Amino acid sequence: EQAAGELLARHLHAKGHRYVAVFGPQLAGEPQERLEAFSRSLLRLEPSSRIDFIPSRYHLLARGAQQDDMEVSLEAYFSGLDAVPTALYGTDAHVTTVAYRWLRRRHGLALPAELGLVGFDDFPVYAHLDLPITRAFFRGEELVDAVCDTVETALARGQLRPRSALVPVSLIEGASVLPVGAMRPPPPRRFRLPPAQVGA
C-alpha cells in the first residue's frame, strides 16, 4: 500500500506536478496508508508541494447509495477553489472512476489537458472509461502468495501477529497525466458554477 502511494508520487513529481488533490475515504486501512505514503513522498521530493484532501463517504456494501455523497464532496471542493490543482489522485478504483465521470459531466474538464488523473488498482472498470488511466497496482496472485508466505513464516516462529507482506507494485502509464508544461489552465468560471442537483 505504501509503495503504491510512493510510486504515484514519484510519477507525478517527475511530470512537474506540485499541487495535487487526493480523493478517498476517511477510513483506517489501505486507502489511508496510500494517502499518507503519497503525501510523505511528494513532500519529501518537493517540500513546497500542496496536497488537498477531498474526503469521500464510502462503504463497500453501499457503493451505489453513496455515489451521490462522493459527488457532493467533489462539488464542495471544486466550487470553492481559488487555484486549481494540476492532478487528482483517487485512492482506489471506485473513487477514481466516480471522479472521472463527475469531472467530465459536471465541469466538462479536458482530461488530461486541464487536470491530470491517477488512480489505484487494475480492476476491469477502468476498461469502460474513454481515457486510459495511469494507476498503480499489485497483482492479486502475488498478493495471495506474499500473504500466505508471511503467515506461514509467522506461525513457524510462534508469532501472533505476522509482519506486513511485501508485494511488488507496478505502474500502468495511461494517457491521463501530462507534464505540467504541456497543460493549460481551465477557465476559472468552470469552478464557480451555480448549485446543481448532484447526479442529474
N, C-alpha and C positions, 0 to 999 in steps of 0.2 A: 504493500500500500504506500509506504513512504517512498520507495523507489519510483513509483508511478508519478507521484507529485513532483519529485525532483527532476525526473526526465522531462516532463512537460514544462517545468520552469526553465530548464536549460534551453529547450527548444524555442520558447517564446523570447527568452533573453537574446539568443543568437540572432533573432529576426528584429531586434530593436524594441521589443515591447516592454515598456516600463510602467504602464498603467493598465491593470488587469482587474476585471470584476470576476469574482468566484461565486458561482450559483450552486447551492447544495443544501441538504437538510442539516438542521442543528441537532444532530444525533451523535452520541458517542459511537465509536467503531470505525469502520473502514473509511467512509466519506470524510470524517473528521481528521483521520490520520493523513489522508491525501491532501486536505486543505492545509493542515499545519506544515506538512513537508513541503508543499508547493510554496507557501508563504516564506518559510525559512530560507529555502533555496534561492528564490528570486531576490529577497532582501540581502542575502549573502553575496550574490552576484552583482547587485546594484542597490546599495543601501538607500538610495533616493527613490526607489520604486514605490508606487502607490498601489495598494491592493484593497479593493472594496469587497465586502461580503454581502451577498444577496441571500437571505435565509429563505428556505422553502419548507412549507409544511408537507410532510411526506410520510407515507407508511406503505410498506409492500402490499398489504392486504386491501388497501383502499386507493389505489393509484388513480382510477378514473374519477372518483369523487373528489380527489384533492388536486386535480389538474387546474381547476379554476383558482384554487388558493395559490398555486405556484405562479399563475399568470398575474394574479393580484400583486404578488411580491415583485415581479418584473415591472409591472406598470408603476408601482410606487417608486421603485428605484430609478427607472429611466425618465420618468416625468419630472423628477426633482433634480436632474443633473445640471451642473454648471459647465462641467467639462466631461467629454465622452471618453470612456476607456477605449483602448485600441484592440482589446481582445477580451473574450469572456471564456472562462473555464467552467464547464459543467462537471461536477464530481462523479456522476455516473451516467449511464446511457439514457435513463428516463428523463432526468432534468435537462440533459443536453438537447434531446430531441424536442422537449417542450419549449425550451428557449429558442431553438432554431425556427420552429414553426410560428411561435408568437412574434418573434422579431420581424420575420418576413411579412406576416399577415398584418400585424398591428402598425408597424412603423415603416414597412417597405424598405428596410435596410438592405443595402447591397453588400451581401456577404461574399467574399471577404474584403471587398474594396473599402468599406466603411467600418467594418468591425470583424475581427478575426474570431474564430470559434474553435475551441479544442474540447475534447471530452475524454471519457474513460470507458473501458470495456470494448469488446468486439462483437456485440450482440447483433443478430440479424436485422434489428430495427434500423440500423444505420443504412442498410441497403435500400431502404424505401425513401431516403432523402435525395433530393436533386443534387446536393453538393456533397462530395466525399469529405467526411470529417476527419481531421487529424486527431488521433487519440492514442493513449497508452493502454496497454492491456497485458494480461498474462494468460497463458493457455490453461484451460480447465484441467487437462490431463497432467500438466506439470504441477499445478496446484495440488491435485489429489496425491500425486506421488510424493511431493515435498511434505505434505501434512502427515501422510502415513509414515514416512521415514522419521519425521520428528517425534511422533507419538511412540513409535516402536523404540526409538533411542531413549526417550524419557522413561518408558516403562522398564527397559532393561537396566537403567540406572536408579530405579526406585524413586523417580521424581514425580511429585503430584501434579506439578504444573510444567508442561513442556515449554521450551523456548519458542520464540517466533519461527515460523517456517520461512526460508529464503526461496523465493520463486523468481526466475528470470522475467524481466519486464521488457516488452517490445514497444516500438513506436510505429504506428501506421501514419505516414505523412500523406494526408489528403490534399485537397485544394482549398481548405477553409481558413488558411492563415497566410497572409502576405508579409513580406518585410515592411516595416513601418514606413520607410521611404517610398514605397510603391502604393501606399494607401491614400485616400482622400478623406478629408473631414466631412462628416454628414452635416447637412444643413441644420442649424440649431432648432428650427421650427419642428423638426421631427420629434423632438423631445419635449415639446411644450404643447401637446395635443389636448383638446378638451376631454373630459372624462368620457369613457365609453363602457358599454356593458361588456365585461370580460367574457370571452367565449363566443361573442357574437360573430 
